[in-house]
Amino acid sequence: MATEQVRIEDLDYSAILWREEGIWNAIKVPARQAIVLDDLLDLCRQYPGEGGVYAVVGVSGEFFILLRSDPRKTEALISDGIALLDWDIAEDAADLIDLQWQEDDLEEYEAIGDLNILANFGLKAEDLSMICENPDLEPDQQISEVFKRIGAELAWKKIINK
């Protein structure tokens, strides 16, 4: 099945977040630097981070991708597994972590990938999954709730409201 190639105008938001000395920091990333996930990860490596550096990309109001970069490994979460059928950027995220998936296994509104991506900040896989599966929340509301739960809400709001 052919997937749609993500374009700059498809990105709703893109940012990098990291925690330094117990304080969450965030910067906006220009869409042109976020449409290629390897480039986004290269940007992440420029920042310090207690527990890794995170990048988030919202795509066309449909889903978000959350990446975690640290010197040992890369982790990725796709908020809606169905995105793998429609968007090349979702496939790229799956490829980053060698995620094996079958079309028949994908469920709408079901997160896929590293569900423990935020466990070191107290957000359990079950809770992250529950947020992503909530049909009453749009993807931008889901990621806002995620950042609220890990204490990064203020840093996120500063850049998202600019």
C-alpha positions as a printed Julia matrix, in Angstrom:
162×3 Matrix{Float64}:
   0.0    0.0    0.0
   1.39   3.41  -0.95
   1.75   5.93   1.8
   1.51   9.69   1.55
   4.78  11.56   1.73
   4.67  14.12   4.51
   5.05  17.73   3.41
   6.01  20.75   5.45
   2.41  21.97   5.49
   1.27  18.63   6.95
   3.1   19.24  10.22
   0.98  20.81  12.94
   3.9   21.25  15.33
   7.43  20.02  15.86
   9.53  20.49  18.96
  12.36  19.19  21.07
  12.01  18.84  24.85
  14.62  17.94  27.42
  15.06  18.12  31.15
  18.13  19.77  32.62
  18.75  20.14  36.34
  15.16  19.09  36.97
  13.66  21.76  34.68
  11.91  20.98  31.4
  13.03  23.01  28.38
  11.52  23.12  24.92
  12.21  24.64  21.54
  10.18  24.77  18.38
  11.73  23.05  15.39
  11.04  24.41  11.91
   8.92  21.96   9.94
  11.55  21.69   7.2
  13.92  20.2    9.8
  11.3   17.85  11.22
   9.93  16.12   8.14
  12.98  13.83   8.07
  13.15  12.05  11.41
  16.88  11.34  11.15
  17.47  15.09  10.86
  15.25  15.68  13.87
  17.21  13.12  15.88
  20.46  14.83  14.87
  19.04  18.04  16.36
  18.12  16.17  19.55
  21.73  15.09  20.0
  22.73  18.75  20.37
  20.88  19.06  23.69
  21.62  17.65  27.1
  18.9   15.68  28.73
  18.26  13.9   31.98
  16.59  10.72  30.8
  17.01  11.48  27.1
  15.96  14.2   24.71
  12.48  14.07  23.2
  11.19  15.22  19.84
   7.53  15.43  18.93
   5.87  15.93  15.57
   2.14  16.35  14.98
   0.92  15.29  11.54
  -2.16  16.66   9.81
  -4.35  16.59  12.93
  -4.29  12.78  12.73
  -1.48  11.56  14.98
   1.79  12.46  16.63
   5.19  10.84  16.74
   7.25  10.99  19.91
  10.96  10.19  19.69
  13.46   9.71  22.49
  17.16  10.0   21.84
  19.94   9.15  24.22
  23.49   7.94  23.62
  22.49   4.27  23.91
  19.36   4.05  21.76
  16.46   5.67  19.99
  12.84   5.04  20.92
   9.71   5.97  18.99
   5.97   6.02  19.6
   3.28   6.58  16.98
   0.06   7.7   18.66
  -2.21   5.96  16.12
  -0.92   2.77  14.52
  -3.2    3.2   11.5
  -0.89   6.06  10.46
   1.54   3.38   9.29
  -0.85   2.65   6.43
  -1.15   6.26   5.32
   2.0    8.25   6.09
   5.66   7.71   5.21
   6.81   9.56   8.33
   5.04   6.96  10.48
   6.83   4.21   8.54
  10.11   6.06   9.12
   9.45   6.12  12.87
   8.73   2.38  12.84
  11.92   1.75  10.87
  13.99   3.71  13.42
  13.18   1.1   16.05
  12.92  -1.92  13.74
   9.25  -2.25  14.61
   7.71  -5.32  13.04
   4.06  -4.84  12.2
   1.31  -6.41  10.15
  -1.56  -4.46   8.63
  -4.08  -6.82  10.25
  -2.66  -6.05  13.71
  -3.17  -2.29  13.5
  -6.07  -0.71  15.35
  -7.33   2.83  15.0
  -6.43   5.06  17.98
  -4.01   2.45  19.3
  -0.48   3.63  19.95
   2.33   1.53  18.57
   6.04   1.45  19.27
   7.88   2.07  22.53
   5.02   2.53  24.99
   7.51   2.81  27.86
   9.14   5.83  26.21
   8.27   8.06  29.21
   8.44   5.5   32.0
  11.55   7.11  33.49
   9.4   10.22  34.11
   6.56   8.27  35.72
   4.21   7.74  32.78
   3.49   4.03  32.52
   2.86   2.3   29.21
  -0.77   1.62  30.17
  -1.4    5.29  30.92
   0.25   6.47  27.72
  -1.79   3.96  25.76
  -5.0    5.1   27.47
  -4.31   8.73  26.54
  -3.68   7.82  22.89
  -6.77   5.63  22.72
  -9.09   8.33  24.05
 -11.35   9.2   21.07
 -12.48  12.39  22.81
  -8.99  13.87  22.58
  -7.44  15.17  19.38
  -3.73  14.34  18.9
  -2.63  17.82  20.02
  -4.71  17.39  23.19
  -3.24  13.92  23.72
   0.36  15.14  23.58
  -0.53  18.07  25.86
  -1.92  15.57  28.38
   1.21  13.45  28.06
   3.45  16.42  28.8
   1.2   17.46  31.69
   1.6   14.01  33.24
   5.41  14.14  33.13
   5.67  17.72  34.38
   6.64  19.3   31.04
   3.36  21.15  30.56
   4.75  24.68  31.1
   7.64  24.19  28.68
   5.24  22.75  26.1
   2.69  25.54  26.5
   5.39  28.21  26.09
   6.33  27.02  22.63
   2.95  25.83  21.42
   1.28  29.16  22.23
   3.9   31.28  20.44
